[in-house]
Amino acid sequence: MHRNFDYLIILAEICTGSNLLERKLGVFVDFKNFGEAFNPSYIEPPKIRHIMNVQLQERIQNPMLLLENFKQQSDTITGFRYFHDHGLRVLSPCLLDPHYSKIILTRSPVES
């Protein structure tokens, strides 16, 4: 099956609906979301110490290793949520890669 993209990054902040979107996308069998995979404090969910055989310390030292592992998953679309304080070293490669679909979530300050 041809797809327009292979990976997904959800660019979000707190209270923008990223948790809800992640849960809704989770119903698709060909989509695997890794939450806040590049959160500097932990690997999502907090009690898990690795994603796709990449440990937290490995990800901190070389976040591109985890990003490359996402790309190796040819049978699924992999994705993660990215907040402003998450691993800056992965942001540019994701934004510049045409195989990454970008979803940008915002909220209205007036409605907040």
Biopython code that builds the backbone (N, CA, C, O; Angstrom):
import numpy as np
from Bio.PDB.StructureBuilder import StructureBuilder

atoms = [
    (1, "MET", "N", (0.838, -1.182, 0.000)),
    (1, "MET", "CA", (0.000, 0.000, 0.000)),
    (1, "MET", "C", (0.884, 1.248, 0.000)),
    (1, "MET", "O", (1.836, 1.335, 0.776)),
    (2, "HIS", "N", (0.577, 2.196, -0.854)),
    (2, "HIS", "CA", (1.315, 3.452, -0.913)),
    (2, "HIS", "C", (0.767, 4.422, 0.126)),
    (2, "HIS", "O", (-0.445, 4.589, 0.267)),
    (3, "ARG", "N", (1.684, 5.055, 0.848)),
    (3, "ARG", "CA", (1.296, 6.060, 1.830)),
    (3, "ARG", "C", (2.003, 7.361, 1.483)),
    (3, "ARG", "O", (3.098, 7.352, 0.921)),
    (4, "ASN", "N", (1.380, 8.463, 1.816)),
    (4, "ASN", "CA", (1.995, 9.769, 1.591)),
    (4, "ASN", "C", (3.057, 10.091, 2.632)),
    (4, "ASN", "O", (3.913, 10.945, 2.399)),
    (5, "PHE", "N", (3.013, 9.416, 3.777)),
    (5, "PHE", "CA", (4.016, 9.615, 4.815)),
    (5, "PHE", "C", (4.196, 8.299, 5.567)),
    (5, "PHE", "O", (3.345, 7.413, 5.505)),
    (6, "ASP", "N", (5.314, 8.187, 6.277)),
    (6, "ASP", "CA", (5.624, 6.963, 7.005)),
    (6, "ASP", "C", (5.668, 7.156, 8.511)),
    (6, "ASP", "O", (5.581, 6.188, 9.266)),
    (7, "TYR", "N", (5.800, 8.388, 8.948)),
    (7, "TYR", "CA", (5.948, 8.690, 10.358)),
    (7, "TYR", "C", (5.080, 9.894, 10.686)),
    (7, "TYR", "O", (4.618, 10.611, 9.799)),
    (8, "LEU", "N", (4.867, 10.101, 11.997)),
    (8, "LEU", "CA", (3.973, 11.167, 12.432)),
    (8, "LEU", "C", (4.557, 11.862, 13.651)),
    (8, "LEU", "O", (4.941, 11.209, 14.621)),
    (9, "ILE", "N", (4.624, 13.169, 13.602)),
    (9, "ILE", "CA", (5.021, 13.944, 14.775)),
    (9, "ILE", "C", (3.868, 14.884, 15.116)),
    (9, "ILE", "O", (3.367, 15.615, 14.261)),
    (10, "ILE", "N", (3.461, 14.848, 16.375)),
    (10, "ILE", "CA", (2.404, 15.729, 16.865)),
    (10, "ILE", "C", (3.084, 16.845, 17.643)),
    (10, "ILE", "O", (3.607, 16.619, 18.734)),
    (11, "LEU", "N", (3.077, 18.035, 17.088)),
    (11, "LEU", "CA", (3.680, 19.206, 17.732)),
    (11, "LEU", "C", (2.609, 19.840, 18.609)),
    (11, "LEU", "O", (1.593, 20.325, 18.109)),
    (12, "ALA", "N", (2.839, 19.835, 19.918)),
    (12, "ALA", "CA", (1.779, 20.236, 20.831)),
    (12, "ALA", "C", (2.359, 20.912, 22.065)),
    (12, "ALA", "O", (3.574, 21.024, 22.232)),
    (13, "GLU", "N", (1.472, 21.348, 22.901)),
    (13, "GLU", "CA", (1.791, 21.869, 24.222)),
    (13, "GLU", "C", (0.728, 21.344, 25.182)),
    (13, "GLU", "O", (-0.209, 20.656, 24.778)),
    (14, "ILE", "N", (0.889, 21.675, 26.435)),
    (14, "ILE", "CA", (-0.066, 21.235, 27.445)),
    (14, "ILE", "C", (-1.441, 21.817, 27.125)),
    (14, "ILE", "O", (-1.551, 22.972, 26.713)),
    (15, "CYS", "N", (-2.476, 21.024, 27.313)),
    (15, "CYS", "CA", (-3.876, 21.414, 27.121)),
    (15, "CYS", "C", (-4.225, 21.734, 25.674)),
    (15, "CYS", "O", (-5.059, 22.602, 25.416)),
    (16, "THR", "N", (-3.599, 21.047, 24.733)),
    (16, "THR", "CA", (-3.943, 21.237, 23.325)),
    (16, "THR", "C", (-4.693, 20.030, 22.758)),
    (16, "THR", "O", (-5.059, 20.027, 21.583)),
    (17, "GLY", "N", (-4.923, 19.008, 23.580)),
    (17, "GLY", "CA", (-5.655, 17.836, 23.119)),
    (17, "GLY", "C", (-4.773, 16.720, 22.592)),
    (17, "GLY", "O", (-5.269, 15.810, 21.928)),
    (18, "SER", "N", (-3.480, 16.767, 22.871)),
    (18, "SER", "CA", (-2.574, 15.749, 22.333)),
    (18, "SER", "C", (-2.839, 14.370, 22.921)),
    (18, "SER", "O", (-2.691, 13.368, 22.222)),
    (19, "ASN", "N", (-3.228, 14.299, 24.189)),
    (19, "ASN", "CA", (-3.559, 12.999, 24.785)),
    (19, "ASN", "C", (-4.775, 12.391, 24.108)),
    (19, "ASN", "O", (-4.787, 11.201, 23.794)),
    (20, "LEU", "N", (-5.793, 13.201, 23.885)),
    (20, "LEU", "CA", (-7.002, 12.732, 23.217)),
    (20, "LEU", "C", (-6.685, 12.266, 21.794)),
    (20, "LEU", "O", (-7.133, 11.200, 21.375)),
    (21, "LEU", "N", (-5.922, 13.056, 21.064)),
    (21, "LEU", "CA", (-5.558, 12.679, 19.703)),
    (21, "LEU", "C", (-4.772, 11.373, 19.694)),
    (21, "LEU", "O", (-5.009, 10.508, 18.852)),
    (22, "GLU", "N", (-3.842, 11.231, 20.623)),
    (22, "GLU", "CA", (-3.055, 10.000, 20.706)),
    (22, "GLU", "C", (-3.954, 8.787, 20.960)),
    (22, "GLU", "O", (-3.761, 7.738, 20.345)),
    (23, "ARG", "N", (-4.921, 8.919, 21.850)),
    (23, "ARG", "CA", (-5.848, 7.809, 22.122)),
    (23, "ARG", "C", (-6.688, 7.483, 20.893)),
    (23, "ARG", "O", (-6.891, 6.310, 20.581)),
    (24, "LYS", "N", (-7.176, 8.494, 20.197)),
    (24, "LYS", "CA", (-8.000, 8.271, 19.009)),
    (24, "LYS", "C", (-7.201, 7.602, 17.892)),
    (24, "LYS", "O", (-7.716, 6.714, 17.212)),
    (25, "LEU", "N", (-5.956, 8.016, 17.698)),
    (25, "LEU", "CA", (-5.114, 7.399, 16.678)),
    (25, "LEU", "C", (-4.759, 5.958, 17.050)),
    (25, "LEU", "O", (-4.492, 5.132, 16.177)),
    (26, "GLY", "N", (-4.759, 5.668, 18.341)),
    (26, "GLY", "CA", (-4.406, 4.333, 18.820)),
    (26, "GLY", "C", (-5.351, 3.233, 18.381)),
    (26, "GLY", "O", (-5.016, 2.056, 18.514)),
    (27, "VAL", "N", (-6.527, 3.577, 17.860)),
    (27, "VAL", "CA", (-7.462, 2.545, 17.416)),
    (27, "VAL", "C", (-7.067, 1.953, 16.062)),
    (27, "VAL", "O", (-7.571, 0.897, 15.681)),
    (28, "PHE", "N", (-6.182, 2.617, 15.340)),
    (28, "PHE", "CA", (-5.758, 2.114, 14.035)),
    (28, "PHE", "C", (-4.653, 1.085, 14.214)),
    (28, "PHE", "O", (-3.636, 1.369, 14.848)),
    (29, "VAL", "N", (-4.845, -0.102, 13.663)),
    (29, "VAL", "CA", (-3.885, -1.193, 13.863)),
    (29, "VAL", "C", (-2.555, -0.928, 13.176)),
    (29, "VAL", "O", (-1.541, -1.484, 13.596)),
    (30, "ASP", "N", (-2.519, -0.111, 12.150)),
    (30, "ASP", "CA", (-1.262, 0.140, 11.452)),
    (30, "ASP", "C", (-0.563, 1.409, 11.949)),
    (30, "ASP", "O", (0.328, 1.936, 11.282)),
    (31, "PHE", "N", (-0.976, 1.893, 13.128)),
    (31, "PHE", "CA", (-0.350, 3.074, 13.721)),
    (31, "PHE", "C", (0.154, 2.735, 15.110)),
    (31, "PHE", "O", (-0.577, 2.144, 15.903)),
    (32, "LYS", "N", (1.383, 3.096, 15.416)),
    (32, "LYS", "CA", (1.962, 2.879, 16.738)),
    (32, "LYS", "C", (2.523, 4.200, 17.237)),
    (32, "LYS", "O", (3.461, 4.746, 16.656)),
    (33, "ASN", "N", (1.940, 4.710, 18.319)),
    (33, "ASN", "CA", (2.371, 5.975, 18.889)),
    (33, "ASN", "C", (3.240, 5.717, 20.108)),
    (33, "ASN", "O", (2.930, 4.847, 20.922)),
    (34, "PHE", "N", (4.325, 6.466, 20.237)),
    (34, "PHE", "CA", (5.254, 6.288, 21.336)),
    (34, "PHE", "C", (5.226, 7.456, 22.312)),
    (34, "PHE", "O", (6.218, 7.733, 22.985)),
    (35, "GLY", "N", (4.089, 8.138, 22.387)),
    (35, "GLY", "CA", (3.906, 9.194, 23.383)),
    (35, "GLY", "C", (4.968, 10.258, 23.315)),
    (35, "GLY", "O", (5.341, 10.715, 22.235)),
    (36, "GLU", "N", (5.453, 10.651, 24.470)),
    (36, "GLU", "CA", (6.483, 11.682, 24.565)),
    (36, "GLU", "C", (7.861, 11.015, 24.496)),
    (36, "GLU", "O", (8.620, 11.053, 25.464)),
    (37, "ALA", "N", (8.171, 10.421, 23.382)),
    (37, "ALA", "CA", (9.381, 9.619, 23.223)),
    (37, "ALA", "C", (10.665, 10.406, 23.444)),
    (37, "ALA", "O", (11.695, 9.821, 23.778)),
    (38, "PHE", "N", (10.622, 11.715, 23.264)),
    (38, "PHE", "CA", (11.833, 12.528, 23.403)),
    (38, "PHE", "C", (11.755, 13.494, 24.573)),
    (38, "PHE", "O", (12.471, 14.495, 24.614)),
    (39, "ASN", "N", (10.869, 13.184, 25.535)),
    (39, "ASN", "CA", (10.804, 13.955, 26.764)),
    (39, "ASN", "C", (12.147, 13.803, 27.473)),
    (39, "ASN", "O", (12.598, 12.675, 27.670)),
    (40, "PRO", "N", (12.811, 14.909, 27.867)),
    (40, "PRO", "CA", (14.146, 14.796, 28.467)),
    (40, "PRO", "C", (14.166, 14.083, 29.815)),
    (40, "PRO", "O", (15.224, 13.636, 30.258)),
    (41, "SER", "N", (13.022, 13.970, 30.471)),
    (41, "SER", "CA", (12.975, 13.382, 31.809)),
    (41, "SER", "C", (12.725, 11.878, 31.818)),
    (41, "SER", "O", (13.162, 11.183, 32.736)),
    (42, "TYR", "N", (12.036, 11.378, 30.821)),
    (42, "TYR", "CA", (11.690, 9.963, 30.812)),
    (42, "TYR", "C", (11.335, 9.520, 29.413)),
    (42, "TYR", "O", (11.218, 10.328, 28.491)),
    (43, "ILE", "N", (11.168, 8.231, 29.277)),
    (43, "ILE", "CA", (10.616, 7.668, 28.047)),
    (43, "ILE", "C", (9.193, 7.271, 28.364)),
    (43, "ILE", "O", (8.951, 6.603, 29.369)),
    (44, "GLU", "N", (8.269, 7.657, 27.551)),
    (44, "GLU", "CA", (6.823, 7.477, 27.776)),
    (44, "GLU", "C", (6.428, 6.014, 27.697)),
    (44, "GLU", "O", (6.948, 5.331, 26.815)),
    (45, "PRO", "N", (5.580, 5.484, 28.513)),
    (45, "PRO", "CA", (5.112, 6.098, 29.758)),
    (45, "PRO", "C", (6.227, 6.112, 30.804)),
    (45, "PRO", "O", (7.219, 5.400, 30.646)),
    (46, "PRO", "N", (6.086, 6.906, 31.866)),
    (46, "PRO", "CA", (7.201, 7.132, 32.790)),
    (46, "PRO", "C", (7.840, 5.878, 33.396)),
    (46, "PRO", "O", (9.032, 5.899, 33.700)),
    (47, "LYS", "N", (7.104, 4.813, 33.577)),
    (47, "LYS", "CA", (7.693, 3.622, 34.195)),
    (47, "LYS", "C", (8.444, 2.748, 33.195)),
    (47, "LYS", "O", (9.151, 1.825, 33.600)),
    (48, "ILE", "N", (8.307, 3.014, 31.918)),
    (48, "ILE", "CA", (9.021, 2.267, 30.884)),
    (48, "ILE", "C", (10.406, 2.884, 30.730)),
    (48, "ILE", "O", (10.546, 4.107, 30.716)),
    (49, "ARG", "N", (11.430, 2.041, 30.614)),
    (49, "ARG", "CA", (12.791, 2.558, 30.531)),
    (49, "ARG", "C", (13.379, 2.447, 29.134)),
    (49, "ARG", "O", (14.535, 2.815, 28.923)),
    (50, "HIS", "N", (12.606, 1.946, 28.178)),
    (50, "HIS", "CA", (13.134, 1.852, 26.816)),
    (50, "HIS", "C", (11.988, 1.849, 25.811)),
    (50, "HIS", "O", (10.856, 1.491, 26.135)),
    (51, "ILE", "N", (12.306, 2.253, 24.593)),
    (51, "ILE", "CA", (11.390, 2.176, 23.453)),
    (51, "ILE", "C", (12.180, 1.560, 22.319)),
    (51, "ILE", "O", (13.270, 2.021, 21.982)),
    (52, "MET", "N", (11.623, 0.516, 21.735)),
    (52, "MET", "CA", (12.239, -0.135, 20.577)),
    (52, "MET", "C", (13.711, -0.456, 20.854)),
    (52, "MET", "O", (14.584, -0.218, 20.020)),
    (53, "ASN", "N", (13.957, -0.998, 22.036)),
    (53, "ASN", "CA", (15.293, -1.416, 22.476)),
    (53, "ASN", "C", (16.283, -0.264, 22.636)),
    (53, "ASN", "O", (17.490, -0.501, 22.683)),
    (54, "VAL", "N", (15.807, 0.964, 22.721)),
    (54, "VAL", "CA", (16.665, 2.111, 23.001)),
    (54, "VAL", "C", (16.376, 2.551, 24.435)),
    (54, "VAL", "O", (15.261, 2.954, 24.766)),
    (55, "GLN", "N", (17.391, 2.466, 25.264)),
    (55, "GLN", "CA", (17.262, 2.852, 26.664)),
    (55, "GLN", "C", (17.259, 4.371, 26.807)),
    (55, "GLN", "O", (17.685, 5.086, 25.900)),
    (56, "LEU", "N", (16.784, 4.854, 27.931)),
    (56, "LEU", "CA", (16.716, 6.289, 28.195)),
    (56, "LEU", "C", (18.084, 6.958, 28.037)),
    (56, "LEU", "O", (18.189, 7.986, 27.368)),
    (57, "GLN", "N", (19.126, 6.394, 28.638)),
    (57, "GLN", "CA", (20.454, 6.994, 28.534)),
    (57, "GLN", "C", (20.955, 7.020, 27.093)),
    (57, "GLN", "O", (21.588, 7.989, 26.673)),
    (58, "GLU", "N", (20.677, 5.965, 26.337)),
    (58, "GLU", "CA", (21.064, 5.943, 24.922)),
    (58, "GLU", "C", (20.358, 7.053, 24.158)),
    (58, "GLU", "O", (20.962, 7.739, 23.334)),
    (59, "ARG", "N", (19.076, 7.219, 24.441)),
    (59, "ARG", "CA", (18.304, 8.258, 23.764)),
    (59, "ARG", "C", (18.811, 9.643, 24.122)),
    (59, "ARG", "O", (18.858, 10.527, 23.267)),
    (60, "ILE", "N", (19.188, 9.838, 25.365)),
    (60, "ILE", "CA", (19.718, 11.135, 25.786)),
    (60, "ILE", "C", (21.025, 11.429, 25.049)),
    (60, "ILE", "O", (21.237, 12.548, 24.582)),
    (61, "GLN", "N", (21.897, 10.432, 24.944)),
    (61, "GLN", "CA", (23.193, 10.625, 24.278)),
    (61, "GLN", "C", (23.056, 10.774, 22.777)),
    (61, "GLN", "O", (23.751, 11.585, 22.164)),
    (62, "ASN", "N", (22.158, 9.993, 22.178)),
    (62, "ASN", "CA", (22.012, 10.013, 20.723)),
    (62, "ASN", "C", (20.538, 9.827, 20.353)),
    (62, "ASN", "O", (20.116, 8.709, 20.056)),
    (63, "PRO", "N", (19.757, 10.899, 20.368)),
    (63, "PRO", "CA", (18.327, 10.767, 20.070)),
    (63, "PRO", "C", (18.051, 10.298, 18.640)),
    (63, "PRO", "O", (16.978, 9.766, 18.355)),
    (64, "MET", "N", (19.014, 10.494, 17.748)),
    (64, "MET", "CA", (18.824, 10.062, 16.364)),
    (64, "MET", "C", (18.707, 8.544, 16.261)),
    (64, "MET", "O", (18.106, 8.032, 15.317)),
    (65, "LEU", "N", (19.274, 7.826, 17.221)),
    (65, "LEU", "CA", (19.170, 6.367, 17.241)),
    (65, "LEU", "C", (17.708, 5.943, 17.336)),
    (65, "LEU", "O", (17.268, 5.072, 16.585)),
    (66, "LEU", "N", (16.961, 6.540, 18.236)),
    (66, "LEU", "CA", (15.541, 6.228, 18.374)),
    (66, "LEU", "C", (14.766, 6.693, 17.148)),
    (66, "LEU", "O", (13.875, 5.988, 16.674)),
    (67, "LEU", "N", (15.092, 7.852, 16.640)),
    (67, "LEU", "CA", (14.425, 8.360, 15.448)),
    (67, "LEU", "C", (14.635, 7.414, 14.268)),
    (67, "LEU", "O", (13.705, 7.162, 13.502)),
    (68, "GLU", "N", (15.832, 6.897, 14.120)),
    (68, "GLU", "CA", (16.112, 5.939, 13.043)),
    (68, "GLU", "C", (15.361, 4.628, 13.260)),
    (68, "GLU", "O", (14.921, 4.006, 12.293)),
    (69, "ASN", "N", (15.209, 4.200, 14.506)),
    (69, "ASN", "CA", (14.441, 2.981, 14.783)),
    (69, "ASN", "C", (12.978, 3.147, 14.379)),
    (69, "ASN", "O", (12.354, 2.197, 13.907)),
    (70, "PHE", "N", (12.433, 4.342, 14.560)),
    (70, "PHE", "CA", (11.063, 4.593, 14.110)),
    (70, "PHE", "C", (10.952, 4.354, 12.605)),
    (70, "PHE", "O", (9.963, 3.793, 12.133)),
    (71, "LYS", "N", (11.949, 4.772, 11.870)),
    (71, "LYS", "CA", (11.928, 4.655, 10.414)),
    (71, "LYS", "C", (12.051, 3.214, 9.935)),
    (71, "LYS", "O", (11.693, 2.912, 8.797)),
    (72, "GLN", "N", (12.547, 2.330, 10.774)),
    (72, "GLN", "CA", (12.719, 0.922, 10.389)),
    (72, "GLN", "C", (11.400, 0.146, 10.427)),
    (72, "GLN", "O", (11.336, -0.979, 9.931)),
    (73, "GLN", "N", (10.368, 0.718, 10.996)),
    (73, "GLN", "CA", (9.082, 0.039, 11.135)),
    (73, "GLN", "C", (8.272, 0.196, 9.851)),
    (73, "GLN", "O", (7.446, 1.102, 9.747)),
    (74, "SER", "N", (8.499, -0.666, 8.891)),
    (74, "SER", "CA", (7.837, -0.515, 7.593)),
    (74, "SER", "C", (6.381, -0.968, 7.601)),
    (74, "SER", "O", (5.609, -0.558, 6.734)),
    (75, "ASP", "N", (5.989, -1.807, 8.564)),
    (75, "ASP", "CA", (4.625, -2.326, 8.574)),
    (75, "ASP", "C", (3.641, -1.412, 9.298)),
    (75, "ASP", "O", (2.430, -1.613, 9.208)),
    (76, "THR", "N", (4.148, -0.410, 10.013)),
    (76, "THR", "CA", (3.275, 0.512, 10.733)),
    (76, "THR", "C", (3.741, 1.946, 10.518)),
    (76, "THR", "O", (4.868, 2.201, 10.093)),
    (77, "ILE", "N", (2.847, 2.860, 10.822)),
    (77, "ILE", "CA", (3.201, 4.271, 10.876)),
    (77, "ILE", "C", (3.527, 4.559, 12.337)),
    (77, "ILE", "O", (2.689, 4.340, 13.211)),
    (78, "THR", "N", (4.722, 5.042, 12.608)),
    (78, "THR", "CA", (5.101, 5.346, 13.979)),
    (78, "THR", "C", (4.975, 6.847, 14.221)),
    (78, "THR", "O", (5.152, 7.658, 13.313)),
    (79, "GLY", "N", (4.671, 7.189, 15.447)),
    (79, "GLY", "CA", (4.518, 8.594, 15.774)),
    (79, "GLY", "C", (4.845, 8.887, 17.215)),
    (79, "GLY", "O", (4.983, 7.983, 18.040)),
    (80, "PHE", "N", (4.968, 10.168, 17.505)),
    (80, "PHE", "CA", (5.226, 10.598, 18.870)),
    (80, "PHE", "C", (4.775, 12.040, 19.027)),
    (80, "PHE", "O", (4.586, 12.769, 18.053)),
    (81, "ARG", "N", (4.609, 12.429, 20.296)),
    (81, "ARG", "CA", (4.245, 13.805, 20.621)),
    (81, "ARG", "C", (5.518, 14.586, 20.939)),
    (81, "ARG", "O", (6.433, 14.067, 21.578)),
    (82, "TYR", "N", (5.563, 15.818, 20.493)),
    (82, "TYR", "CA", (6.735, 16.660, 20.713)),
    (82, "TYR", "C", (6.288, 17.981, 21.312)),
    (82, "TYR", "O", (5.473, 18.698, 20.731)),
    (83, "PHE", "N", (6.836, 18.296, 22.492)),
    (83, "PHE", "CA", (6.564, 19.567, 23.148)),
    (83, "PHE", "C", (7.806, 20.449, 23.034)),
    (83, "PHE", "O", (8.879, 19.958, 22.684)),
    (84, "HIS", "N", (7.676, 21.736, 23.322)),
    (84, "HIS", "CA", (8.768, 22.700, 23.115)),
    (84, "HIS", "C", (10.047, 22.351, 23.881)),
    (84, "HIS", "O", (11.134, 22.747, 23.460)),
    (85, "ASP", "N", (9.945, 21.631, 24.978)),
    (85, "ASP", "CA", (11.132, 21.333, 25.781)),
    (85, "ASP", "C", (11.650, 19.908, 25.576)),
    (85, "ASP", "O", (12.450, 19.421, 26.375)),
    (86, "HIS", "N", (11.210, 19.253, 24.537)),
    (86, "HIS", "CA", (11.694, 17.905, 24.230)),
    (86, "HIS", "C", (12.923, 17.996, 23.335)),
    (86, "HIS", "O", (13.158, 19.022, 22.698)),
    (87, "GLY", "N", (13.700, 16.931, 23.288)),
    (87, "GLY", "CA", (14.960, 16.851, 22.553)),
    (87, "GLY", "C", (15.055, 17.666, 21.282)),
    (87, "GLY", "O", (14.599, 17.227, 20.226)),
    (88, "LEU", "N", (15.636, 18.834, 21.370)),
    (88, "LEU", "CA", (15.737, 19.743, 20.230)),
    (88, "LEU", "C", (16.504, 19.145, 19.052)),
    (88, "LEU", "O", (16.313, 19.573, 17.914)),
    (89, "ARG", "N", (17.361, 18.174, 19.308)),
    (89, "ARG", "CA", (18.172, 17.606, 18.223)),
    (89, "ARG", "C", (17.335, 16.824, 17.215)),
    (89, "ARG", "O", (17.797, 16.582, 16.100)),
    (90, "VAL", "N", (16.122, 16.425, 17.576)),
    (90, "VAL", "CA", (15.288, 15.672, 16.631)),
    (90, "VAL", "C", (14.287, 16.552, 15.897)),
    (90, "VAL", "O", (13.700, 16.114, 14.908)),
    (91, "LEU", "N", (14.080, 17.768, 16.351)),
    (91, "LEU", "CA", (13.054, 18.614, 15.742)),
    (91, "LEU", "C", (13.354, 18.933, 14.279)),
    (91, "LEU", "O", (12.505, 18.700, 13.419)),
    (92, "SER", "N", (14.514, 19.449, 13.984)),
    (92, "SER", "CA", (14.844, 19.810, 12.600)),
    (92, "SER", "C", (14.784, 18.620, 11.650)),
    (92, "SER", "O", (14.189, 18.730, 10.578)),
    (93, "PRO", "N", (15.391, 17.475, 12.014)),
    (93, "PRO", "CA", (15.286, 16.329, 11.098)),
    (93, "PRO", "C", (13.837, 15.926, 10.813)),
    (93, "PRO", "O", (13.515, 15.538, 9.690)),
    (94, "CYS", "N", (12.969, 16.016, 11.810)),
    (94, "CYS", "CA", (11.562, 15.661, 11.601)),
    (94, "CYS", "C", (10.857, 16.694, 10.719)),
    (94, "CYS", "O", (10.093, 16.337, 9.822)),
    (95, "LEU", "N", (11.118, 17.956, 10.979)),
    (95, "LEU", "CA", (10.460, 19.001, 10.199)),
    (95, "LEU", "C", (10.915, 18.996, 8.744)),
    (95, "LEU", "O", (10.134, 19.314, 7.848)),
    (96, "LEU", "N", (12.163, 18.639, 8.507)),
    (96, "LEU", "CA", (12.706, 18.652, 7.150)),
    (96, "LEU", "C", (12.430, 17.375, 6.370)),
    (96, "LEU", "O", (12.571, 17.359, 5.147)),
    (97, "ASP", "N", (12.045, 16.315, 7.048)),
    (97, "ASP", "CA", (11.819, 15.023, 6.397)),
    (97, "ASP", "C", (10.408, 14.979, 5.792)),
    (97, "ASP", "O", (9.427, 15.046, 6.532)),
    (98, "PRO", "N", (10.288, 14.869, 4.466)),
    (98, "PRO", "CA", (8.963, 14.840, 3.849)),
    (98, "PRO", "C", (8.169, 13.567, 4.169)),
    (98, "PRO", "O", (6.969, 13.506, 3.901)),
    (99, "HIS", "N", (8.820, 12.566, 4.731)),
    (99, "HIS", "CA", (8.122, 11.343, 5.106)),
    (99, "HIS", "C", (7.439, 11.461, 6.467)),
    (99, "HIS", "O", (6.668, 10.584, 6.856)),
    (100, "TYR", "N", (7.723, 12.545, 7.189)),
    (100, "TYR", "CA", (7.066, 12.810, 8.468)),
    (100, "TYR", "C", (5.837, 13.667, 8.231)),
    (100, "TYR", "O", (5.925, 14.753, 7.659)),
    (101, "SER", "N", (4.701, 13.175, 8.672)),
    (101, "SER", "CA", (3.497, 13.995, 8.670)),
    (101, "SER", "C", (3.543, 14.837, 9.945)),
    (101, "SER", "O", (3.906, 14.341, 11.011)),
    (102, "LYS", "N", (3.182, 16.083, 9.829)),
    (102, "LYS", "CA", (3.218, 16.982, 10.974)),
    (102, "LYS", "C", (1.804, 17.408, 11.332)),
    (102, "LYS", "O", (1.057, 17.909, 10.492)),
    (103, "ILE", "N", (1.451, 17.200, 12.595)),
    (103, "ILE", "CA", (0.183, 17.686, 13.122)),
    (103, "ILE", "C", (0.532, 18.732, 14.171)),
    (103, "ILE", "O", (1.271, 18.451, 15.115)),
    (104, "ILE", "N", (0.005, 19.923, 14.006)),
    (104, "ILE", "CA", (0.295, 21.007, 14.937)),
    (104, "ILE", "C", (-0.974, 21.312, 15.726)),
    (104, "ILE", "O", (-2.000, 21.682, 15.156)),
    (105, "LEU", "N", (-0.888, 21.152, 17.037)),
    (105, "LEU", "CA", (-2.016, 21.438, 17.912)),
    (105, "LEU", "C", (-1.757, 22.741, 18.645)),
    (105, "LEU", "O", (-0.671, 22.948, 19.186)),
    (106, "THR", "N", (-2.740, 23.614, 18.665)),
    (106, "THR", "CA", (-2.628, 24.878, 19.384)),
    (106, "THR", "C", (-3.891, 25.077, 20.217)),
    (106, "THR", "O", (-4.866, 24.336, 20.087)),
    (107, "ARG", "N", (-3.850, 26.076, 21.057)),
    (107, "ARG", "CA", (-5.048, 26.444, 21.808)),
    (107, "ARG", "C", (-5.167, 27.944, 21.817)),
    (107, "ARG", "O", (-4.176, 28.667, 21.713)),
    (108, "SER", "N", (-6.363, 28.391, 21.941)),
    (108, "SER", "CA", (-6.626, 29.822, 21.952)),
    (108, "SER", "C", (-6.393, 30.370, 23.360)),
    (108, "SER", "O", (-7.007, 29.897, 24.317)),
    (109, "PRO", "N", (-5.509, 31.366, 23.494)),
    (109, "PRO", "CA", (-5.285, 31.965, 24.822)),
    (109, "PRO", "C", (-6.558, 32.622, 25.374)),
    (109, "PRO", "O", (-6.757, 32.675, 26.587)),
    (110, "VAL", "N", (-7.403, 33.111, 24.492)),
    (110, "VAL", "CA", (-8.644, 33.754, 24.918)),
    (110, "VAL", "C", (-9.576, 32.736, 25.568)),
    (110, "VAL", "O", (-10.208, 33.026, 26.583)),
    (111, "GLU", "N", (-9.658, 31.534, 24.975)),
    (111, "GLU", "CA", (-10.533, 30.496, 25.512)),
    (111, "GLU", "C", (-9.926, 29.809, 26.737)),
    (111, "GLU", "O", (-10.630, 29.121, 27.475)),
    (112, "SER", "N", (-8.632, 29.992, 26.951)),
    (112, "SER", "CA", (-7.971, 29.369, 28.101)),
    (112, "SER", "C", (-8.251, 30.174, 29.345)),
    (112, "SER", "O", (-7.785, 29.819, 30.428)),
]
sb = StructureBuilder()
sb.init_structure("model")
sb.init_model(0)
sb.init_chain("A")
sb.init_seg("    ")
for serial, (resi, resn, name, xyz) in enumerate(atoms, 1):
    if name == "N":
        sb.init_residue(resn, " ", resi, " ")
    sb.init_atom(name, np.array(xyz, "f"), 0.0, 1.0, " ", f" {name:<3s}", serial, name[0])
structure = sb.get_structure()
